[in-house]
């Protein structure tokens, strides 16, 4: 077994270490979501924490790690005889991104259950993680149904496996830690809310600190055992402190003043629901226990807010994470308690190894740095380009996003789970039965019984009951929804800006981006203006990255429509090689004009017909306005083999869009 990197040897990352330690002290806090770029010690810190967790006593031979002091009465391996137990280290179980549902919750042998009435259950990762740590790297890339199962188990403390009337239930209480890189896509707000705490991590910009990171990493790689021995005393001290804080936790007093501050803070930041209040209360209590105190102070409430609220105030992916700390301090001061817990000079003990528990410095706040850093880069990318038309204009702000009509890819796909287009999936409504190819995952009970019924006499069955053999089993074919690649091709030429329509256009694209986020799509952004087209954002799951690029999009110049379409065609070609199962929806946002390059109209028509020949689904958002309209966008949609909608028709509550839908359905009939 490899020697893990010592927890106390991790350089910096105070908030990350503190959040992990608070969950070790009080698992009721609800876990940690760690957001940040790659290479910032996220996985290292989580794996190191498992070595600090106190050992657990388990019932000997129990696959579900029952506590001998209070065994689970419903344990599938029970009932347990008293007295037989063993001690072992707390486990850290890793859930891989490609895990199946059976691997997560466990597998039930359907054939034996039907034929013999035996619950032959093989435990999954949720059982292995009971009373330990469950670590999910890249949690934002897990399928939605797996995240739902995972968070439901974390909330209820139990896992349920239901298959055609046969059910198994077992205890599953664990410290849940998820890591993610926001550039690869966000979790839905409903799922973010299920994590107790969140921390933002980034690599240090201090040369001395970076040098120390490299020095310690190299020393550990050269001789892990010797490096761990150097930190053994610090590790033992933290381990003992966790045990002491756990014992002190029931004695910590959360006074009315601290409760008022917690409630006022959650109300001031307009956090939905009451989970934030509860998590803040548990976190503040754990902070006091970690500091060796029996009373919650205002400093504990402040630190709890910084850990428990940033991810709960994001209502869509375009909201910046983080909290306004000046507003937080004003709220805490206004509602300071008078019972002794509203303030004090005692700061939480920074702890060994550099001080988890210290307040984050303003320079470390990722929410400010991220926005500030993105805008200059966008400005540099918006240098004027040579053009023969209107000059470049400064970027305009997007109009307020709105709820859009559902745009979908026709036909039946087999792509990644999502919410946009029809697809064959493992989850959804059952449409037919077939013989299983490989392992049986979803049993079609009626078809199985129908297949077995004619053979009962030959199998010696004359009375009630049914003899089912493997050849009788039928797999349920299901239809659900898939996520698509939504590739935006946006006209940023002078003709769009001259009529002051770019604000409305950006608002429409932001609305479609929000819709893509909710439907679990990948998105890409191609823009064209002047004499060329650019891939402003390669296909990604991060719609907020697309929103940032769109916000700083400059306009001006001629309209190289053909170049934009050809660039989009190339992006799709490469993406099909990477992910052939994911179908694409091309959304061209333009007024249909083509003025860039030689024979611009003819070239644009030929480029559009490439999409039609390949059967690529497409929609043209017609941005033309004014009393006289040329109808060029509609002509472009015809050459693409797609449909055209105006900005007004794109709205979900648009009467014009409703009439168009009704007319389209009549023509289809």
Beta strands, then each sheet from edge to edge (+ up, - down):
strand 1: 32-36
strand 2: 56-59
strand 3: 85-88
strand 4: 92-95
strand 5: 106-108
strand 6: 121-123
strand 7: 133-136
strand 8: 158-163
strand 9: 166-171
strand 10: 175-180
strand 11: 197-201
strand 12: 417-425
strand 13: 429-435
strand 14: 474-482
strand 15: 485-491
strand 16: 522-529
strand 17: 532-540
strand 18: 584-590
strand 19: 617-622
strand 20: 643-646
sheet 1: 4+ 7+ 10+ 1+ 11+
sheet 2: 2+ 3-
sheet 3: 5+ 6-
sheet 4: 8+ 9-
sheet 5: 12+ 14- 13+
sheet 6: 17+ 16- 15- 18- 19- 20-
end
